[in-house]
Amino acid sequence: MNVFQESCCSILGVLLVFLLQGSCVDSDAEVVHKAVGDSLELTADYPKDDLEVQWKYNGINFADYQNNNFKTVKPELFHERLKMNEGNISITVADLKLQDSGSFSIVAEGKSVQYKTKFIELRVHDLIRDAKIEYNVSWLQSQNICMFHLRCLASGDQNPSYSWTGHQIQTQGSHLNISLRPAESATLTCTADNTVSVSLSSKLLDMNVFQESCCSILGVLLVFLVQGSCVDSDAEVLHKAVGDSLELTADYPKDDLEVQWKYNGNIFAEYQKKYFKTVEPELFHGRLKMNEGNISITVADLKLQDSGSFSIVAEGKSTQYKTKFIELRVHDLIREVKIEYNVSWLQSQNICTFHLWCLESGDQNPSYSWTGHQIQTQGSHLNISLRPAENTTLNCTADNTVSIKYTTETVVCTETSKTPSMSSGFPQKYLLIAVGVGIVAVVIFGGALAVCCRRRNNKGQGESEAGITVYEDVNTDATAKKRSESVTNGMSIYETVNDIKPSQGLPQTLYDKISYQRHPAVSPSTSSPYQDVL
């Protein structure tokens, strides 16, 4: 209950949370797929009267709209790529990049009205630039058929979906195996798709493909050297993390062994006559390591762009060994996982509704799973409802086969909360710090003001109690002289003041002007309070 009460139990808390955090909604996010270089328009299509809007990215506020004006809060987040449109009150993120994939939200409120928050899950993809079909073929004499092992390769996006059509086939996946009898032919089409782009390639297969290279011993040898072996083999899929190493071992008999290592159909290393040779050094520049002990090539310090198809083609003395195919998938490590949520009190149903979402940093496309509260489901978003005084602990796990991270969050419902509020540890902590600093500043300012006023009052009292100035002439026996006669140097600035004949009863010295109460003139019948001093 403490999680919800801290922000909802007071009117001030509710208002501050609205301003800092945004509205509380129970809404599924809209998933939007965009290509690199595209634009994303985030429109606040709400009534425009007294409208205030916040645009957020992964929970961070990056733009505001208040008093009919836009304001960029985090200019470094989408540096020089934000465009504001007052006509429809929208923010456009231009020139999208792969790293822009994430969660966007539009938080809006009018005059005493909190509107439903919009959530957008953005997925940015590279365009698929080219799709091609590669294949191996073998003649099976015992069955009198030709076996084709095909694979579809696409450049651009790293993880497209593949589909095959043709020859009464309609299937998914990057690999396909088919068999043809003599004189048969088939045209197969591979389609690579990633929701923002599609590329396809077709290939005609018939017995001529095999006959051209396999009807003579010389043809067989050429196929062995150029194409690799004719095999029916599924590729081994390997998942690696950025910075890991991939070891490609040619574990065949070593006698007269010759090996080729290929990447996406291109030879990048060879082993002949017990020596290694780098064919394309720029392909994995400075990252290839050769090991003669087990005849292996190691690709070190893997990068995301190293994802692709590897193959190991080997032959011995008059022997063609089975080719190995490896599909490599390189992933970023998941570094951190956190749970954020919105919560609202539904008076009509007497329940609290929580909309939670799981966020991670690192890999762009992990898989999410939730457990807890009798829940076991997939996806980055989760909606649950609790009755007053109920609480539950939820666990979100992010996984990408090479790393896994999880976090937990306890949510509690209280019926005292009748106004929507958003709960999240990050803003509330700084809100409390700001309130504390404000209180301390007020106390310090008030104390300084009180000390200043007290000193001024003490000074005024001292002046009023002083009475007669110390400059008053009280010696009645002395003969008064003019100021000009008493000055040995002749002229003085005081001549114009003191040579004027004083009027009866006026002060006898210029400094008497600051005395508020004058004692009567000193005479033989009166005494001066200064006689004892003089």
Buried (B, 14 or more C-beta within 10 A) or exposed (E): BEBBBBBBBEEEBBEBBBBBBBBBBBBEBEEBBBBBEBEBEBBBEBEEEEBBBBBBBBBEBBBBBEEEEBEBEBEEBBEEBBBBEEEEBBBBBBEBEBEBBBBBBBBBBBEEEBBBBBBBBBBBBBBBEEBBBBBBBBBEEEEEBBBBBBBBBBBBBBEBBBBBBBBEEEEEEBBBEBBBEEEBEBEBBBBBBBBBBEBBBEBEBBBEBBBEBBEEEEBBBBBBEEBBBBBBBEBEEBBBBBEBEBEBBBEBEEEEBBBBBBBBBEBBBBBEEEEBEBEEEEBBEEBBEBEEEEBBBBBBEBEBEBBBBBBBBBBBEEEBBBBBBBBBBBBBBBEEBBBBBBBBBEEEEEBBBBBBBBBBBBBBEBBBBBBBBEEEEEBBBBBBEBEBEBBBEBBBBBBBBBBBBBBEBEBBBBBEBEBBBBBBEEBBEEBEEEEEEEEEEEEEEEEEEEEEEEEEEEEEEEEEEEEBBEEBEBEEEEEEEEBBEEBEEEEBEBBEEBEEEEEEEEBBBEEBEEBEEBBEEBEEEEEBEBEEEE
